[in-house]
């Protein structure tokens, strides 16, 4: 899973940090820090955090959707 936050869009509302605290954290009042490669165990929390971002600053590959088989590992 790959996670990207557009820090130019992020306004520091911290909804992501509230919903997925193992992945997102606020450093100070407005600076967001995050893990760009979270574990798959965080999938459900990340899906909620992505959906809750009021400015849609968070994107994640493979947060939601069907399970992918081993053939997907090589990009097919």
C-alpha beads as a LAMMPS data file, in Angstrom:
LAMMPS data file: protein, C-alpha beads

76 atoms
75 bonds

1 atom types
1 bond types

-500.0 500.0 xlo xhi
-500.0 500.0 ylo yhi
-500.0 500.0 zlo zhi

Masses

1 110.0

Atoms # bond

1 1 1 0.000 0.000 0.000
2 1 1 1.283 3.466 -0.900
3 1 1 0.027 6.645 0.730
4 1 1 0.468 10.206 -0.548
5 1 1 -0.635 13.431 1.125
6 1 1 -0.633 16.660 -0.872
7 1 1 0.811 18.885 1.831
8 1 1 -0.056 21.956 -0.241
9 1 1 -3.749 21.025 0.069
10 1 1 -3.619 19.844 3.686
11 1 1 -5.159 22.416 6.027
12 1 1 -4.357 20.625 9.300
13 1 1 -7.882 19.556 10.203
14 1 1 -6.344 16.340 11.671
15 1 1 -9.259 14.062 10.825
16 1 1 -6.741 11.574 9.434
17 1 1 -4.692 11.632 12.655
18 1 1 -7.854 10.995 14.667
19 1 1 -8.972 8.066 12.459
20 1 1 -5.574 6.449 11.795
21 1 1 -3.206 7.565 14.574
22 1 1 -0.655 4.835 13.778
23 1 1 -0.175 6.361 10.307
24 1 1 -0.827 10.106 10.697
25 1 1 0.247 12.560 13.389
26 1 1 0.171 16.303 13.789
27 1 1 3.504 17.913 14.579
28 1 1 2.628 21.230 16.118
29 1 1 -0.588 22.972 15.132
30 1 1 -0.519 22.578 11.358
31 1 1 2.280 20.224 10.266
32 1 1 1.266 16.688 9.315
33 1 1 3.671 13.743 9.424
34 1 1 2.693 10.342 8.056
35 1 1 3.943 6.901 7.099
36 1 1 3.912 6.683 3.273
37 1 1 3.997 2.871 3.361
38 1 1 1.634 1.694 6.103
39 1 1 0.925 -1.952 6.834
40 1 1 -2.070 -3.647 5.241
41 1 1 -3.568 -4.048 8.723
42 1 1 -4.295 -0.313 8.569
43 1 1 -6.420 -0.672 5.401
44 1 1 -9.827 -0.016 7.012
45 1 1 -8.624 2.920 9.106
46 1 1 -6.884 4.436 6.083
47 1 1 -10.007 4.153 3.955
48 1 1 -11.887 6.107 6.631
49 1 1 -9.122 8.710 6.910
50 1 1 -8.988 9.221 3.133
51 1 1 -12.769 9.646 2.997
52 1 1 -12.809 12.023 5.986
53 1 1 -10.251 14.507 4.658
54 1 1 -12.267 17.704 4.088
55 1 1 -9.902 18.956 1.368
56 1 1 -9.235 15.546 -0.243
57 1 1 -5.484 15.854 0.283
58 1 1 -4.912 12.124 0.847
59 1 1 -4.642 9.467 -1.826
60 1 1 -3.824 5.824 -1.302
61 1 1 -3.239 2.951 -3.686
62 1 1 -5.088 -0.221 -2.713
63 1 1 -6.968 1.242 0.266
64 1 1 -10.304 -0.021 -0.992
65 1 1 -11.259 -2.469 -3.660
66 1 1 -11.091 -6.146 -4.396
67 1 1 -8.310 -8.275 -3.082
68 1 1 -5.596 -8.658 -5.648
69 1 1 -3.837 -11.903 -6.356
70 1 1 -0.073 -12.515 -6.675
71 1 1 -0.189 -11.729 -10.414
72 1 1 -0.875 -8.074 -9.525
73 1 1 2.572 -7.775 -7.934
74 1 1 4.201 -7.499 -11.347
75 1 1 1.810 -4.763 -12.496
76 1 1 -0.639 -6.879 -14.501

Bonds

1 1 1 2
2 1 2 3
3 1 3 4
4 1 4 5
5 1 5 6
6 1 6 7
7 1 7 8
8 1 8 9
9 1 9 10
10 1 10 11
11 1 11 12
12 1 12 13
13 1 13 14
14 1 14 15
15 1 15 16
16 1 16 17
17 1 17 18
18 1 18 19
19 1 19 20
20 1 20 21
21 1 21 22
22 1 22 23
23 1 23 24
24 1 24 25
25 1 25 26
26 1 26 27
27 1 27 28
28 1 28 29
29 1 29 30
30 1 30 31
31 1 31 32
32 1 32 33
33 1 33 34
34 1 34 35
35 1 35 36
36 1 36 37
37 1 37 38
38 1 38 39
39 1 39 40
40 1 40 41
41 1 41 42
42 1 42 43
43 1 43 44
44 1 44 45
45 1 45 46
46 1 46 47
47 1 47 48
48 1 48 49
49 1 49 50
50 1 50 51
51 1 51 52
52 1 52 53
53 1 53 54
54 1 54 55
55 1 55 56
56 1 56 57
57 1 57 58
58 1 58 59
59 1 59 60
60 1 60 61
61 1 61 62
62 1 62 63
63 1 63 64
64 1 64 65
65 1 65 66
66 1 66 67
67 1 67 68
68 1 68 69
69 1 69 70
70 1 70 71
71 1 71 72
72 1 72 73
73 1 73 74
74 1 74 75
75 1 75 76
